[in-house]
Amino acid sequence: MASEGAAELRLPKIILARHGAPAWDFNTPISGHDLARWLAGERDAALQPIQRPSAELAQLVRSASCVIASPLRRSIESARLIAPGVVPLIDEQFREPPLPCAIRSHLRLRPNVWTWLARCAWFCGRSAGVESFKAAWKRAAAAARSLVSRAEDHGSVVLMGHGLMNILIARQLRAMGWRGPRFPPPRHWAFGVYVH
């Protein structure tokens, strides 16, 4: 029985975690014209100090041999908050796909409505000067291969990533035979564990 537990510990493991919530205004309605400015502010916002990761996620990160973050502030700060003694590997390929935000509308809606509309348009092929869905899917495939390689080398790897990119990577991992949730939970500080 003990040898089975030891074998389980040695299995390659990939943890796809979502960063903490940025301290940014998600409630005040904005116009479509203001979406790009709002997204820039969200990108540069620090983390909300009141939200904390679960003890389970903190333990998974502390026990990992490799912690990776995207170059976005919320990802880097989340990795440093949860594992202050670890220097995360920062890698551009794990960045969240950008939103097409050239919206010519004076209509005022909550930011999450505008971001949802922009993401729907993006899925339908309207990339308007940003990375397309097809390109993001290819990037997710490369990101998944990179995570698999690191997991095979290190045993346990944590990606402190983003909602949509984690979902795309999870789909790629499952296509490669890894077991784990079909969709990692989208909440801030939520995570999914993938084993092979």
N, C-alpha and C positions, 0 to 999 in steps of 0.2 A: 504493500500500500504506500509506504514512504517513497519507494522508487517511482511509483506512478505520479506522485505529487512533484517529485524532482523533475521528472520528464515534462510535466505540464509547465513548470516554471521556465524550462529551457525553450519552449515553443516560441517561435517568432511571434511578436504581438505588435499591432499598430493601433494606437489610440488617436482617433480624430476628435479633437475637442474644439468647441467654439469659444472665442474670446469673451471676456466680460463686457458688460454694457458700457458704451461711451457716455460720458456726462454731457449730453447734448439735448436740445429741445426737440422732442419728437411730437409735440402736441399742437404748437401754434401753426395755424394754416399758412401756407406760402403759395405764391403763384407758380405756374410752370416755369416762368422766366427765372425764378429764384432757385430752382432745383440745383443747378450746378454750384451755386454759392453755398447752399445748404449742405450738399455732399462734401464740399471742401472743408466746411466747418466740422462735420462729423468725422472726416478723415483725420483732422488734427486734434480732436478732442481727447482729453485724458479719460481714464476709466472712472465710472461712478464709484465713490469710495464705500458706499453702503452695501453693494452687492459683493458677495464672496463666493469662491468656488466651494464645492462640497468636499468633505473630508476624503471621500472615495477618489475623487479626481486628484486631489492634492497628493494622496498616497501613490496613485498610478504615475504621476509626473515625477515624484521624488525617486521612485524605484526604476524609472526608465534610464536606459543607457545613453539615449540621444533625445534632445528636445529641439524641435524645429519651430520657427515662427515665420510668418510672412513679414514683409518690410513695413506693413501698416502699423501705426502707433498702438492701436488697441490690441493687436496680436502680440507685439513685443512686450508691452507693459503687462499683459496677462501672464505671459510666460515668466517674466521676472517676479511678478507678485506671487505666483503659486510656487515658484522654485527659486528663491532669491540667491542661492549659492550656485546656480547653474547658469552658464552663459549659453543662451540659445543660438542655434545655427539659423541665421536669417537668410531666407531663400526666396527670390522673386517669383519662382514658379508656383508658389502657394498663395499668391495674392488673390483676393476676391475679384471676379470678373467685373469690370466697370459697367456703369449704367449709361445708356444713351440719354443725355440730359438736355439736348437742344430742343426744349419744348416751348413753343410760342403760344403761351396762353396766359391771360391775366386772371383766369379762374383761380380762386384760393381754396386749396384743399390741404388736409393734413399731410405732412411729408411722407408718411407710410403709404398713403394712397398714390401719390406721385411716383414713389419708388416702385410700387407694385405695377402701376401702368407702364412705367419705363421698362421694367423687367419682362413684362408680358410682350411688349413690342420687340425686345431683344430676342426672346425665344422665337418670335415669329420672323426673325431675320432682319429687323431694323437695328443695325449697329451704329449708324450715324457717326462714323469716325472713331469708334472704340473697338476693342477686340470683339470679334463676332462669337456667336455661340459655338460654331464649328471650331474656331481657333482655341476657345476656352476648353472644349472637349478634348482636343489634342493635347493641350497643356496639362489637363487633368490626368490623361493617360501617362504622360511623362512623369508627372508628380507621383502617381501611384507606383510606377516602376522604381522611382528613386526611393520611396518609402519602403518598398519590398526589399530592395538591395540593402538598405540600412538596417532593416529588421533582421535580415539574414545574417548581417555582420555583427549587430549589437544585441539582438535578442528582443528588446522592447524599445519602441520609438513612439514619441508623442508629437503630434502636430497641433500646435495652438493656432488654429486656422479660422475659417469663416464659414458661414452657413451654406451658401451655394457651392463654393469650391469643395467643401467637405462632402457634400452630397455627390458631386460629380466624381470625386476621388473614390468614394465608397462604391459607386456603381462599377468603376473600373476594377477595384479590388475584388469585388464579388465575381466579376467576369473572369478574373484570374484564379478563381477557386478559393478565395479567402472567405471565411464565415464571419458574419456580423450583421448588424441591422441594415436593412435595405436603404433606409434614410437615417443618418445620424440625427438625433433630436435637434431642432432648430433654436432652442432657447439658449440664451447666453449662459456660459459655463457648462452646458450640456456636452455629452460625449458619447461616442460609440467605440466599442472594442472589437478588433478584427484579428482573427487567428487563422493560421494555415495548417 
